[in-house]
Amino acid sequence: AVRYLDGGDGAAVQEMFESAHRALAAEHKSVRKLIRAALATDLNNERDGDDGERRSPIRDRYRKSGGDFWAATGACGDVAGCIGVRPAPRPRRSLSDEPPHRTELPAFEIRRLVVRSEFARCGAGSMLLTAVEQWAVSPERKGGYGGAILWVSLPAAMGEARAFYKARGF
């Protein structure tokens, strides 16, 4: 199942993000830099003041920017994967090196898609990406236009992730 991130998910998201990239980080400086930056900024689980136990500081950060953050859960309710999206400037190029389409639709960057290894190739990543795609085109989205441009930026070292997105049309 896919749901919005809640207040109890932050530590699991941080641990999952770091462990999912550990092997690549050992070999690639760009991935080490990405992990440090993510954990210090948008995946920082520190609360800003007393905002209640049920709210996620990670999700709040994404929502304040005009985006959102989701978790995929396993049968026991544990976090199996996550994904975020936030408003972004127009992409300069796509993963396929085709020029991006010119349009007045808002652009959003997909961020932090990670799936625990035991849930890999079980559809969790696709379910998370589908949740973002549905959110982006929803007329109920704050400021929604009924459509959007979605894009992703990945270090070259993340070949498996790049293949996943290319297979989904990015």
DSSP file with accessible surface (Angstrom, degrees, kcal/mol):
  #  RESIDUE AA STRUCTURE BP1 BP2  ACC     N-H-->O    O-->H-N    N-H-->O    O-->H-N    TCO  KAPPA ALPHA  PHI   PSI    X-CA   Y-CA   Z-CA
    1    1 A A              0   0   81      0, 0.0    72,-2.8     0, 0.0     2,-0.4   0.000 360.0 360.0 360.0 153.1    0.0    0.0    0.0
    2    2 A V  E     +A   72   0A  48     70,-0.2     2,-0.3   125,-0.1    70,-0.2  -0.963 360.0 158.1-117.9 134.4    1.1    3.6   -0.5
    3    3 A R  E     -A   71   0A  74     68,-2.7    68,-3.4    -2,-0.4     2,-0.1  -0.936  46.7 -81.6-145.0 166.2    0.2    6.3    2.0
    4    4 A Y  E     -A   70   0A 102     -2,-0.3    66,-0.3    66,-0.2     2,-0.1  -0.440  57.8 -97.1 -68.4 147.1    1.4    9.8    2.9
    5    5 A L        -     0   0    4     64,-1.8    51,-0.4    -2,-0.1     2,-0.2  -0.380  45.1-159.9 -62.4 139.5    4.4    9.7    5.3
    6    6 A D    >   -     0   0   33     49,-0.1     3,-2.0    -3,-0.1     4,-0.3  -0.683  33.8 -88.1-119.6 178.6    3.5   10.1    9.0
    7    7 A G  T 3  S+     0   0    7     47,-2.3     3,-0.5     1,-0.3    48,-0.2   0.723 120.4  54.0 -59.8 -26.0    5.4   11.2   12.1
    8    8 A G  T 3  S+     0   0   63     46,-0.2     4,-0.3     1,-0.2    -1,-0.3   0.466  95.7  69.7 -88.5   1.4    6.7    7.8   13.0
    9    9 A D    <>  +     0   0   14     -3,-2.0     4,-2.3     1,-0.1     5,-0.2   0.594  68.9  90.9 -95.0 -13.1    8.3    7.0    9.6
   10   10 A G  H  > S+     0   0    0     -3,-0.5     4,-2.5    -4,-0.3     5,-0.2   0.894  87.3  46.1 -57.9 -48.3   11.2    9.5    9.6
   11   11 A A  H  > S+     0   0   63      1,-0.2     4,-2.6     2,-0.2    -1,-0.2   0.911 113.4  50.7 -63.4 -39.5   13.9    7.2   11.2
   12   12 A A  H  > S+     0   0   28     -4,-0.3     4,-2.5     2,-0.2    -1,-0.2   0.900 110.3  50.0 -64.3 -39.7   13.0    4.3    8.9
   13   13 A V  H  X S+     0   0    0     -4,-2.3     4,-2.7     2,-0.2     5,-0.2   0.936 111.9  47.6 -64.5 -45.3   13.2    6.6    5.8
   14   14 A Q  H  X S+     0   0   52     -4,-2.5     4,-2.4     2,-0.2     5,-0.2   0.940 114.5  45.4 -61.4 -47.7   16.6    7.9    6.8
   15   15 A E  H  X S+     0   0   86     -4,-2.6     4,-2.8     1,-0.2     5,-0.3   0.920 114.4  48.8 -62.8 -43.5   18.0    4.4    7.5
   16   16 A M  H  X S+     0   0    1     -4,-2.5     4,-2.5    -5,-0.2    -1,-0.2   0.922 111.3  49.6 -63.6 -44.3   16.5    3.0    4.3
   17   17 A F  H  X S+     0   0    3     -4,-2.7     4,-1.1    -5,-0.2    -2,-0.2   0.944 114.7  44.1 -61.3 -46.4   17.9    5.8    2.2
   18   18 A E  H >X S+     0   0   87     -4,-2.4     4,-0.6    -5,-0.2     3,-0.5   0.938 116.1  45.1 -67.0 -45.8   21.4    5.5    3.6
   19   19 A S  H >< S+     0   0   39     -4,-2.8     3,-0.7     1,-0.2     4,-0.4   0.869 107.8  58.3 -69.5 -32.9   21.5    1.7    3.4
   20   20 A A  H 3< S+     0   0   54     -4,-2.5    -1,-0.2    -5,-0.3     4,-0.2   0.801 115.4  36.5 -65.4 -26.5   20.0    1.6   -0.1
   21   21 A H  H <X S+     0   0   15     -4,-1.1     4,-2.6    -3,-0.5    -1,-0.2   0.396  87.3 102.5-105.8   1.5   22.9    3.7   -1.3
   22   22 A R  H <X S+     0   0  143     -3,-0.7     4,-1.6    -4,-0.6    -2,-0.1   0.903  81.6  46.9 -56.0 -48.6   25.7    2.3    0.8
   23   23 A A  H  > S+     0   0   77     -4,-0.4     4,-0.7     1,-0.2    -1,-0.2   0.935 116.0  44.5 -64.0 -44.4   27.4    0.1   -1.8
   24   24 A L  H >> S+     0   0   52     -4,-0.2     4,-2.0     1,-0.2     3,-0.8   0.879 108.9  58.2 -65.9 -36.1   27.4    2.9   -4.5
   25   25 A A  H 3< S+     0   0   12     -4,-2.6     7,-0.3     1,-0.2    -1,-0.2   0.845  98.0  60.3 -63.5 -32.7   28.6    5.4   -1.9
   26   26 A A  H 3< S+     0   0   81     -4,-1.6    -1,-0.2    -5,-0.2    -2,-0.2   0.809 117.7  30.3 -64.2 -27.0   31.7    3.3   -1.2
   27   27 A E  H << S+     0   0  148     -3,-0.8     2,-0.5    -4,-0.7    -2,-0.2   0.646 116.9  54.9-105.6 -20.3   32.7    3.7   -4.9
   28   28 A H    >X  -     0   0   66     -4,-2.0     4,-1.8     1,-0.1     3,-0.6  -0.950  53.8-160.3-130.6 120.1   31.3    7.1   -5.9
   29   29 A K  H 3> S+     0   0  147     -2,-0.5     4,-2.6     1,-0.2     5,-0.2   0.864  95.0  61.2 -60.3 -37.4   31.9   10.4   -4.3
   30   30 A S  H 3> S+     0   0   59      1,-0.2     4,-1.9     2,-0.2    -1,-0.2   0.870 105.4  47.3 -61.6 -34.2   28.8   11.9   -6.0
   31   31 A V  H <> S+     0   0    0     -3,-0.6     4,-2.5    -7,-0.2    -1,-0.2   0.902 110.1  51.8 -75.3 -39.3   26.6    9.3   -4.2
   32   32 A R  H  X S+     0   0   96     -4,-1.8     4,-2.4    -7,-0.3    -2,-0.2   0.930 111.5  48.4 -59.6 -42.9   28.3   10.0   -0.8
   33   33 A K  H  X S+     0   0  135     -4,-2.6     4,-2.5     1,-0.2     5,-0.2   0.909 109.7  52.0 -63.7 -42.2   27.6   13.7   -1.3
   34   34 A L  H  X S+     0   0   36     -4,-1.9     4,-2.5    -5,-0.2    -2,-0.2   0.923 110.4  48.4 -60.7 -44.7   24.0   13.0   -2.3
   35   35 A I  H  X S+     0   0   13     -4,-2.5     4,-2.5     2,-0.2     5,-0.3   0.945 112.3  47.6 -63.3 -49.4   23.4   11.0    0.9
   36   36 A R  H  X S+     0   0  149     -4,-2.4     4,-1.6     1,-0.2    -1,-0.2   0.927 114.3  47.1 -57.9 -45.5   25.0   13.6    3.2
   37   37 A A  H  X S+     0   0   50     -4,-2.5     4,-1.5    -5,-0.2     6,-0.2   0.925 112.5  49.1 -64.7 -43.5   23.0   16.4    1.6
   38   38 A A  H  <>S+     0   0    0     -4,-2.5     5,-2.8     1,-0.2     6,-0.3   0.930 112.2  47.0 -63.0 -46.3   19.7   14.5    1.7
   39   39 A L  H  <5S+     0   0   38     -4,-2.5    -1,-0.2     1,-0.2     6,-0.2   0.796 115.2  47.1 -69.7 -25.1   20.0   13.5    5.4
   40   40 A A  H  <5S+     0   0   66     -4,-1.6    -1,-0.2    -5,-0.3    -2,-0.2   0.708 127.0  17.9 -86.7 -20.1   21.0   17.1    6.4
   41   41 A T  T ><5S+     0   0   76     -4,-1.5     3,-1.7    -3,-0.3    -3,-0.2   0.542 130.0  10.0-117.1 -98.4   18.2   18.8    4.4
   42   42 A D  T 3 5S+     0   0   10      1,-0.3    20,-0.2    -5,-0.2    -3,-0.1   0.759 130.6  45.8 -69.8 -22.5   15.0   17.3    3.1
   43   43 A L  T 3 <S+     0   0    0     -5,-2.8     2,-0.3    -6,-0.2    -1,-0.3   0.310  79.7 127.0-100.8  12.8   15.3   14.0    4.9
   44   44 A N    <   -     0   0   47     -3,-1.7    -4,-0.1    -6,-0.3    -5,-0.1  -0.530  47.2-159.4 -67.2 127.7   16.2   15.6    8.2
   45   45 A N        +     0   0   39     -2,-0.3     2,-0.2    -6,-0.2    -1,-0.1   0.299  47.3 124.3 -96.8   8.4   13.8   14.2   10.7
   46   46 A E        -     0   0  135     11,-0.1     2,-0.3     1,-0.1    -2,-0.0  -0.501  60.8-125.0 -70.6 136.7   14.2   16.9   13.3
   47   47 A R        -     0   0   75     -2,-0.2     2,-1.1     1,-0.1    -1,-0.1  -0.606   7.9-135.3 -82.4 141.7   11.0   18.6   14.3
   48   48 A D  S    S-     0   0  107     -2,-0.3    -1,-0.1     3,-0.0     2,-0.0  -0.804  71.8 -45.2 -94.8  92.6   10.6   22.4   14.1
   49   49 A G  S    S-     0   0   61     -2,-1.1     2,-1.2     1,-0.1     3,-0.1  -0.285 104.8 -32.1  79.2-166.7    9.0   23.2   17.4
   50   50 A D  S    S+     0   0  164      1,-0.2    -1,-0.1    -3,-0.1     3,-0.1  -0.718  71.1 149.9 -93.6  92.1    6.1   21.3   18.9
   51   51 A D        -     0   0   29     -2,-1.2     4,-0.3     1,-0.2    -1,-0.2   0.246  59.2 -97.5-109.8  12.5    4.1   20.1   15.9
   52   52 A G        -     0   0   32      1,-0.1     3,-0.4     2,-0.1    -1,-0.2   0.157  29.2 -92.1  89.9 152.4    2.7   16.9   17.3
   53   53 A E  S    S+     0   0  149      1,-0.2    -1,-0.1    -3,-0.1    -2,-0.0   0.782 115.7  57.6 -71.7 -31.5    3.7   13.3   17.1
   54   54 A R  S    S+     0   0  171    -47,-0.1   -47,-2.3   -48,-0.1     2,-0.3   0.697  88.3  86.0 -79.7 -18.6    1.6   12.3   14.0
   55   55 A R  S    S-     0   0  125     -3,-0.4   -49,-0.1    -4,-0.3    -4,-0.1  -0.647  73.3-135.0 -87.1 142.1    3.0   14.9   11.6
   56   56 A S     >  -     0   0    3    -51,-0.4     4,-2.9    -2,-0.3     5,-0.2  -0.828   2.7-153.6 -95.1 124.5    6.2   14.1    9.7
   57   57 A P  H  > S+     0   0    3      0, 0.0     4,-1.9     0, 0.0    -1,-0.1   0.846  99.4  54.2 -63.7 -29.3    8.8   16.8    9.6
   58   58 A I  H  > S+     0   0    0      2,-0.2     4,-1.8     1,-0.2     5,-0.2   0.967 111.8  42.0 -67.2 -50.8   10.0   15.3    6.3
   59   59 A R  H  > S+     0   0   50      1,-0.2     4,-2.9     2,-0.2     5,-0.2   0.914 112.2  55.4 -62.8 -42.2    6.5   15.5    4.7
   60   60 A D  H  X S+     0   0   21     -4,-2.9     4,-2.6     1,-0.2    -1,-0.2   0.908 105.8  52.5 -56.5 -42.2    5.9   19.0    6.2
   61   61 A R  H  X S+     0   0   65     -4,-1.9     4,-1.0     1,-0.2    -1,-0.2   0.917 112.5  44.3 -61.0 -44.0    9.1   20.2    4.5
   62   62 A Y  H  <>S+     0   0    5     -4,-1.8     5,-2.8     1,-0.2     3,-0.4   0.909 113.3  50.5 -67.2 -42.4    8.0   18.9    1.1
   63   63 A R  H ><5S+     0   0  128     -4,-2.9     3,-1.4     1,-0.2    -2,-0.2   0.889 104.5  57.8 -65.5 -37.2    4.4   20.2    1.6
   64   64 A K  H 3<5S+     0   0  157     -4,-2.6    -1,-0.2     1,-0.3    -2,-0.2   0.819 106.8  49.7 -62.1 -29.1    5.7   23.7    2.5
   65   65 A S  T 3<5S-     0   0   56     -4,-1.0    -1,-0.3    -3,-0.4    -2,-0.2   0.503 128.7 -97.7 -86.8  -5.0    7.5   23.8   -0.9
   66   66 A G  T < 5S+     0   0   38     -3,-1.4    -3,-0.2    -4,-0.4    -2,-0.1   0.556  95.0  90.6 100.2  10.1    4.4   22.8   -2.8
   67   67 A G      < -     0   0    4     -5,-2.8     2,-0.3    -6,-0.2    -1,-0.3  -0.216  60.0-139.1-113.7-153.5    5.2   19.1   -3.0
   68   68 A D  E     - B   0  85A   1     17,-1.7    17,-2.2    -2,-0.1     2,-0.3  -0.962   4.0-132.5-164.1 175.3    4.5   16.0   -0.9
   69   69 A F  E     - B   0  84A   0     -2,-0.3   -64,-1.8    15,-0.2     2,-0.3  -1.000  18.7-169.9-145.0 135.3    6.1   12.7    0.4
   70   70 A W  E     -AB   4  83A  12     13,-2.8    13,-1.8    -2,-0.3     2,-0.4  -0.856   9.7-151.2-125.3 160.3    4.8    9.1    0.4
   71   71 A A  E     -AB   3  82A   0    -68,-3.4   -68,-2.7    -2,-0.3     2,-0.4  -0.976   9.9-144.6-127.6 142.4    5.7    5.8    1.9
   72   72 A A  E     -AB   2  81A   2      9,-2.3     8,-3.5    -2,-0.4     9,-1.4  -0.867  25.4-153.5 -97.4 141.2    5.0    2.3    0.6
   73   73 A T  E     - B   0  79A  24    -72,-2.8     6,-0.2    -2,-0.4     5,-0.1  -0.900   6.6-133.1-121.2 149.2    4.3   -0.2    3.3
   74   74 A G    >   -     0   0   13      4,-2.5     3,-2.1    -2,-0.4     6,-0.1  -0.191  48.1 -80.6 -82.4-176.7    4.7   -3.9    3.7
   75   75 A A  T 3  S+     0   0  115      1,-0.3    -1,-0.0     2,-0.1    -2,-0.0   0.800 131.7  49.4 -59.1 -30.8    2.0   -6.3    5.0
   76   76 A C  T 3  S-     0   0  124      2,-0.1    -1,-0.3     1,-0.0     3,-0.1   0.369 121.0-105.2 -91.0   3.2    2.9   -5.4    8.6
   77   77 A G  S <  S+     0   0   40     -3,-2.1    -2,-0.1     1,-0.3     2,-0.1   0.444  73.6 141.8  89.1  -0.5    2.8   -1.7    8.0
   78   78 A D        -     0   0   75      1,-0.1    -4,-2.5    -5,-0.1     2,-0.4  -0.413  64.1 -93.6 -74.6 152.5    6.6   -1.2    8.0
   79   79 A V  E     +B   73   0A   6     -6,-0.2    -6,-0.3     1,-0.2    -1,-0.1  -0.519  45.5 171.0 -71.0 120.8    8.0    1.3    5.6
   80   80 A A  E     -     0   0A   2     -8,-3.5    36,-3.1    -2,-0.4     2,-0.3   0.602  64.5 -15.2-103.2 -19.7    9.1   -0.6    2.4
   81   81 A G  E     -BC  72 115A   0     -9,-1.4    -9,-2.3    34,-0.3    -1,-0.3  -0.977  57.8-151.5-171.9 170.2    9.9    2.5    0.3
   82   82 A C  E     -BC  71 114A   0     32,-2.5    32,-2.1    -2,-0.3     2,-0.3  -0.981   7.0-176.6-152.7 162.7    9.5    6.2   -0.1
   83   83 A I  E     -B   70   0A   0    -13,-1.8   -13,-2.8    -2,-0.3     2,-0.3  -0.966   5.2-165.6-159.3 146.1    9.3    9.0   -2.7
   84   84 A G  E     -BC  69 111A   0     27,-3.1    27,-3.3    -2,-0.3     2,-0.3  -0.903   0.9-165.0-129.6 163.0    9.0   12.8   -2.6
   85   85 A V  E     +BC  68 110A   0    -17,-2.2   -17,-1.7    -2,-0.3    25,-0.2  -0.990  10.1 173.3-146.6 141.9    8.2   15.4   -5.2
   86   86 A R  E     - C   0 109A  84     23,-1.7    23,-3.1    -2,-0.3   -20,-0.1  -0.987  41.7 -84.8-146.2 155.6    8.7   19.2   -5.1
   87   87 A P  E     + C   0 108A  58      0, 0.0    21,-0.3     0, 0.0   -20,-0.1  -0.294  54.4 177.9 -57.9 146.1    8.3   22.1   -7.5
   88   88 A A        -     0   0   20     19,-2.2    19,-0.4     3,-0.0     0, 0.0  -0.977  33.2 -94.8-148.3 157.7   11.3   22.6   -9.7
   89   89 A P        -     0   0  105      0, 0.0     3,-0.1     0, 0.0    19,-0.0  -0.283  65.6 -75.0 -65.8 162.1   12.6   24.7  -12.5
   90   90 A R        -     0   0   87      1,-0.1    12,-0.0    17,-0.1     2,-0.0  -0.331  56.9-106.4 -58.4 138.5   12.1   23.3  -16.0
   91   91 A P        -     0   0    8      0, 0.0     3,-0.1     0, 0.0    -1,-0.1  -0.371  14.9-145.1 -67.8 146.6   14.5   20.5  -16.7
   92   92 A R  S    S-     0   0  223      1,-0.3     2,-0.3     7,-0.1    -2,-0.1   0.774  80.4  -9.8 -80.0 -30.6   17.4   21.2  -19.1
   93   93 A R  S    S-     0   0  149      6,-0.1    -1,-0.3    -3,-0.0     2,-0.2  -0.979  70.1-117.3-158.9 164.2   17.3   17.7  -20.6
   94   94 A S    >   -     0   0   36      4,-1.3     3,-2.0    -2,-0.3    76,-0.1  -0.521  37.7-100.4-100.1 172.4   15.6   14.4  -19.9
   95   95 A L  T 3  S+     0   0   12      1,-0.3    -1,-0.1    -2,-0.2    71,-0.1   0.804 126.4  55.0 -61.8 -26.6   17.3   11.0  -19.1
   96   96 A S  T 3  S-     0   0   48      2,-0.1    -1,-0.3    73,-0.1    74,-0.0   0.404 114.4-120.4 -86.5   3.7   16.8   10.1  -22.8
   97   97 A D    <   +     0   0  113     -3,-2.0    -2,-0.1     1,-0.3    -1,-0.0   0.627  69.3 136.3  64.7  15.0   18.7   13.3  -23.8
   98   98 A E        -     0   0  118      1,-0.1    -4,-1.3     3,-0.0    -1,-0.3  -0.688  66.7 -99.7 -84.8 146.1   15.6   14.5  -25.7
   99   99 A P        -     0   0  107      0, 0.0    -6,-0.1     0, 0.0    -1,-0.1  -0.381  45.1-105.5 -63.5 141.9   14.8   18.2  -25.2
  100  100 A P        -     0   0   22      0, 0.0     2,-0.2     0, 0.0   -10,-0.0  -0.321  38.9 -98.3 -65.6 153.1   12.0   18.7  -22.6
  101  101 A H        -     0   0  155     -3,-0.1     2,-0.5     1,-0.1    48,-0.0  -0.493  33.3-126.8 -70.2 140.5    8.6   19.7  -23.9
  102  102 A R        +     0   0  182     -2,-0.2     2,-0.3    -3,-0.1    -1,-0.1  -0.794  50.9 134.8 -90.7 125.6    7.8   23.4  -23.7
  103  103 A T        -     0   0   50     -2,-0.5    46,-0.0     2,-0.2     0, 0.0  -0.971  63.1-116.3-161.0 166.8    4.6   24.0  -21.9
  104  104 A E  S    S+     0   0  175     -2,-0.3     3,-0.1     2,-0.0    -2,-0.0   0.395  75.8 117.1 -91.7   0.5    3.0   26.2  -19.3
  105  105 A L  S    S-     0   0   58      1,-0.1    -2,-0.2    43,-0.1    43,-0.2  -0.370  75.9 -99.0 -66.8 150.0    2.3   23.2  -17.0
  106  106 A P        -     0   0   26      0, 0.0    43,-3.0     0, 0.0     2,-0.4  -0.345  35.0-133.4 -68.5 150.8    4.1   23.3  -13.6
  107  107 A A  E     - d   0 149A   6    -19,-0.4   -19,-2.2    41,-0.2     2,-0.4  -0.877  20.8-172.5-108.0 139.6    7.3   21.2  -13.3
  108  108 A F  E     -Cd  87 150A   6     41,-2.9    43,-2.1    -2,-0.4     2,-0.5  -0.991  16.3-139.4-131.4 140.2    8.0   18.9  -10.4
  109  109 A E  E     -Cd  86 151A  23    -23,-3.1   -23,-1.7    -2,-0.4     2,-0.4  -0.858  16.5-136.1 -99.0 129.0   11.2   17.0   -9.5
  110  110 A I  E     -C   85   0A   2     41,-3.1    43,-0.5    -2,-0.5     2,-0.3  -0.697  33.2-176.6 -80.8 133.1   10.9   13.5   -8.2
  111  111 A R  E     +C   84   0A  30    -27,-3.3   -27,-3.1    -2,-0.4    41,-0.0  -0.962  44.1   7.3-136.4 149.8   13.2   12.9   -5.3
  112  112 A R  E     +     0   0A  31     -2,-0.3     2,-0.7     1,-0.2   -30,-0.1   0.743  60.9 173.4  60.2  33.0   14.3   10.2   -2.9
  113  113 A L  E     +     0   0A  33    -30,-0.1     2,-0.3   -29,-0.1   -30,-0.2  -0.632  15.2 158.1 -72.0 114.9   12.7    7.2   -4.5
  114  114 A V  E     -C   82   0A   8    -32,-2.1   -32,-2.5    -2,-0.7     2,-0.4  -0.998  24.2-167.7-140.8 140.6   14.1    4.3   -2.5
  115  115 A V  E     -C   81   0A  33     -2,-0.3   -34,-0.3   -34,-0.3     5,-0.1  -0.996  32.3-109.3-129.0 134.6   12.8    0.8   -1.9
  116  116 A R    >>  -     0   0   43    -36,-3.1     3,-2.1    -2,-0.4     4,-0.6  -0.319  32.9-116.4 -57.8 144.5   14.1   -1.6    0.7
  117  117 A S  G >4 S+     0   0  102      1,-0.3     3,-1.2     2,-0.2    -1,-0.1   0.850 113.8  58.3 -56.5 -36.8   16.1   -4.5   -0.9
  118  118 A E  G 34 S+     0   0  122      1,-0.3    -1,-0.3     3,-0.0    -2,-0.1   0.661 111.0  43.5 -70.6 -12.6   13.6   -7.1    0.3
  119  119 A F  G X4>S+     0   0   49     -3,-2.1     3,-1.4   -39,-0.2     5,-0.7   0.385  85.9 123.7-107.7   0.2   10.8   -5.3   -1.5
  120  120 A A  T <<5S+     0   0   43     -3,-1.2    -3,-0.0    -4,-0.6    -4,-0.0  -0.328  77.6  14.5 -63.4 142.9   12.8   -4.6   -4.7
  121  121 A R  T 3 5S+     0   0  205      1,-0.1    -1,-0.2    -2,-0.0    -4,-0.0   0.707  99.6 101.8  63.7  24.1   11.3   -6.0   -7.9
  122  122 A C  T < 5S-     0   0   97     -3,-1.4    -2,-0.1     0, 0.0    -1,-0.1   0.247 102.8 -97.8-113.2   4.7    7.9   -6.5   -6.1
  123  123 A G  T  >5S+     0   0   32     -4,-0.1     4,-2.5     3,-0.0     5,-0.2   0.402  89.7 120.7  97.7  -1.7    6.3   -3.4   -7.6
  124  124 A A  H  ><S+     0   0   11     -5,-0.7     4,-2.4     1,-0.2     5,-0.2   0.925  77.4  48.5 -63.5 -43.3    6.8   -1.0   -4.6
  125  125 A G  H  > S+     0   0   11     -6,-0.2     4,-2.5     1,-0.2    -1,-0.2   0.922 112.6  48.3 -62.3 -42.4    8.8    1.5   -6.7
  126  126 A S  H  > S+     0   0   45      2,-0.2     4,-2.5     1,-0.2    -1,-0.2   0.898 110.4  51.7 -65.3 -39.2    6.2    1.5   -9.5
  127  127 A M  H  X S+     0   0   83     -4,-2.5     4,-2.0     2,-0.2    -2,-0.2   0.916 111.1  47.8 -64.0 -41.1    3.4    2.0   -6.9
  128  128 A L  H  X S+     0   0    0     -4,-2.4     4,-1.9     2,-0.2    -2,-0.2   0.931 112.3  48.3 -65.0 -45.1    5.3    5.0   -5.4
  129  129 A L  H  X S+     0   0    0     -4,-2.5     4,-2.6     1,-0.2    -2,-0.2   0.907 109.6  53.2 -64.1 -37.7    5.9    6.5   -8.8
  130  130 A T  H  X S+     0   0   47     -4,-2.5     4,-2.8     1,-0.2     5,-0.2   0.900 105.1  55.0 -63.0 -39.5    2.3    6.0   -9.8
  131  131 A A  H  X S+     0   0   15     -4,-2.0     4,-2.3     1,-0.2    -1,-0.2   0.923 110.2  46.2 -60.3 -41.9    1.2    7.9   -6.6
  132  132 A V  H  X S+     0   0    0     -4,-1.9     4,-2.8     2,-0.2    -2,-0.2   0.929 111.8  50.9 -66.1 -44.8    3.3   10.8   -7.6
  133  133 A E  H  X S+     0   0   55     -4,-2.6     4,-1.4     1,-0.2    -2,-0.2   0.922 112.5  46.4 -60.4 -42.7    2.0   10.8  -11.2
  134  134 A Q  H  X S+     0   0  128     -4,-2.8     4,-0.8     1,-0.2    -1,-0.2   0.909 112.8  49.6 -66.6 -41.3   -1.6   10.7   -9.9
  135  135 A W  H >< S+     0   0   29     -4,-2.3     3,-0.8    -5,-0.2     6,-0.2   0.925 107.7  55.3 -61.3 -44.0   -0.9   13.5   -7.4
  136  136 A A  H 3< S+     0   0    1     -4,-2.8     9,-0.4     1,-0.3    11,-0.3   0.825 114.3  37.7 -63.4 -33.7    0.7   15.7  -10.1
  137  137 A V  H 3< S+     0   0   74     -4,-1.4    -1,-0.3    -5,-0.2    -2,-0.2   0.482  88.2 117.4 -97.3  -1.9   -2.2   15.6  -12.5
  138  138 A S    X<  -     0   0   27     -3,-0.8     3,-1.5    -4,-0.8     8,-0.4  -0.473  58.5-148.7 -69.6 126.3   -4.9   15.8   -9.8
  139  139 A P  T 3  S+     0   0   92      0, 0.0     5,-0.3     0, 0.0    -1,-0.2   0.722  97.7  65.3 -67.0 -15.1   -7.1   18.9  -10.1
  140  140 A E  T 3  S+     0   0  162      3,-0.1     3,-0.1     2,-0.1    -2,-0.1   0.655  74.9 109.8 -79.7 -16.2   -7.4   18.7   -6.3
  141  141 A R  S X  S-     0   0   21     -3,-1.5     3,-3.4    -6,-0.2     5,-0.1  -0.383  91.1 -92.9 -59.4 135.8   -3.6   19.4   -5.8
  142  142 A K  T 3  S+     0   0  201      1,-0.3    -1,-0.1    -2,-0.0     3,-0.1  -0.309 116.0   5.3 -53.3 121.9   -3.2   22.9   -4.4
  143  143 A G  T 3  S+     0   0   56      1,-0.2    -1,-0.3    -4,-0.1    -2,-0.1   0.679  99.4 174.5  74.5  16.2   -2.7   25.1   -7.4
  144  144 A G    <   -     0   0   26     -3,-3.4    -1,-0.2    -5,-0.3    -7,-0.1  -0.229  27.4-173.9 -63.0 143.1   -3.4   22.1   -9.6
  145  145 A Y        -     0   0  164      2,-0.5    -1,-0.1    -9,-0.4     3,-0.1   0.315  51.3-106.3-112.8  -1.4   -3.7   22.5  -13.3
  146  146 A G  S    S+     0   0   42     -8,-0.4     2,-0.3   -10,-0.2    -9,-0.1   0.546  98.0  46.0  83.0   5.6   -4.8   19.0  -14.1
  147  147 A G        +     0   0   12    -11,-0.3    -2,-0.5    -9,-0.2     2,-0.3  -0.979  60.0 177.7-167.2 166.6   -1.4   18.2  -15.5
  148  148 A A        -     0   0   24     -2,-0.3     2,-0.5   -43,-0.2   -41,-0.2  -0.977  32.0-110.6-168.2 162.2    2.3   18.6  -14.8
  149  149 A I  E     -d  107   0A  31    -43,-3.0   -41,-2.9    -2,-0.3     2,-0.4  -0.918  33.1-164.5-100.9 127.0    5.8   17.9  -16.0
  150  150 A L  E     +d  108   0A  33     -2,-0.5     2,-0.3   -43,-0.2   -41,-0.2  -0.936  14.8 165.5-111.6 137.9    7.7   15.4  -13.9
  151  151 A W  E     -d  109   0A  42    -43,-2.1   -41,-3.1    -2,-0.4     2,-0.3  -0.953  20.0-152.2-146.7 165.9   11.4   14.9  -14.1
  152  152 A V        -     0   0   14     -2,-0.3     2,-0.4   -43,-0.2   -41,-0.1  -0.986   3.2-155.4-140.7 145.5   14.2   13.3  -12.2
  153  153 A S        +     0   0   74    -43,-0.5   -59,-0.0    -2,-0.3    -2,-0.0  -0.996  21.7 172.5-124.5 124.3   17.9   14.1  -11.9
  154  154 A L        -     0   0   32     -2,-0.4    -2,-0.0     5,-0.0     2,-0.0  -0.980  36.7-105.2-132.8 145.8   20.3   11.2  -10.9
  155  155 A P    >   -     0   0   28      0, 0.0     3,-2.0     0, 0.0     7,-0.2  -0.351  36.7-116.6 -61.8 148.7   24.1   10.8  -10.7
  156  156 A A  T 3  S+     0   0   87      1,-0.3     3,-0.1     2,-0.1     6,-0.1   0.814 112.1  69.0 -57.9 -28.6   25.4    8.7  -13.6
  157  157 A A  T 3  S+     0   0   24      1,-0.2     2,-1.5     2,-0.1     3,-0.3   0.705  80.4  79.3 -65.4 -17.2   26.6    6.1  -11.0
  158  158 A M    <>  +     0   0   16     -3,-2.0     4,-2.5     1,-0.2    -1,-0.2  -0.359  54.1 152.0 -91.8  60.4   22.9    5.2  -10.3
  159  159 A G  H  >  +     0   0   42     -2,-1.5     4,-2.3     1,-0.2    -1,-0.2   0.860  67.7  52.3 -61.0 -40.3   22.5    3.1  -13.4
  160  160 A E  H  > S+     0   0  135     -3,-0.3     4,-2.0     2,-0.2    -1,-0.2   0.923 112.0  46.4 -64.9 -41.3   19.8    0.8  -12.0
  161  161 A A  H  > S+     0   0   30      2,-0.2     4,-2.4     1,-0.2     5,-0.2   0.917 110.9  52.6 -66.8 -40.8   17.7    3.8  -10.9
  162  162 A R  H  X S+     0   0   53     -4,-2.5     4,-2.5     1,-0.2    -2,-0.2   0.913 108.9  50.2 -61.6 -39.9   18.2    5.4  -14.3
  163  163 A A  H  X S+     0   0   59     -4,-2.3     4,-2.4     2,-0.2    -1,-0.2   0.898 108.1  53.7 -65.3 -39.3   17.0    2.2  -16.1
  164  164 A F  H  X S+     0   0   62     -4,-2.0     4,-1.0     1,-0.2    -2,-0.2   0.949 112.3  43.1 -59.4 -50.0   13.9    2.1  -13.8
  165  165 A Y  H ><>S+     0   0    7     -4,-2.4     5,-2.5     1,-0.2     3,-0.5   0.901 111.9  53.2 -65.9 -41.3   12.9    5.7  -14.8
  166  166 A K  H ><5S+     0   0  108     -4,-2.5     3,-1.7     1,-0.2    -1,-0.2   0.911 105.6  54.3 -59.6 -40.8   13.7    5.2  -18.5
  167  167 A A  H 3<5S+     0   0   89     -4,-2.4    -1,-0.2     1,-0.3    -2,-0.2   0.785 107.3  52.4 -63.7 -24.1   11.4    2.1  -18.5
  168  168 A R  T <<5S-     0   0   69     -4,-1.0    -1,-0.3    -3,-0.5    -2,-0.2   0.286 128.8 -96.2 -94.8   7.5    8.7    4.3  -17.1
  169  169 A G  T < 5       0   0   71     -3,-1.7    -3,-0.2     1,-0.3    -2,-0.1   0.581 360.0 360.0  94.5  11.7    9.1    6.9  -19.8
  170  170 A F      <       0   0   34     -5,-2.5    -1,-0.3    -6,-0.1   -19,-0.1  -0.559 360.0 360.0 -91.6 360.0   11.4    9.4  -18.2
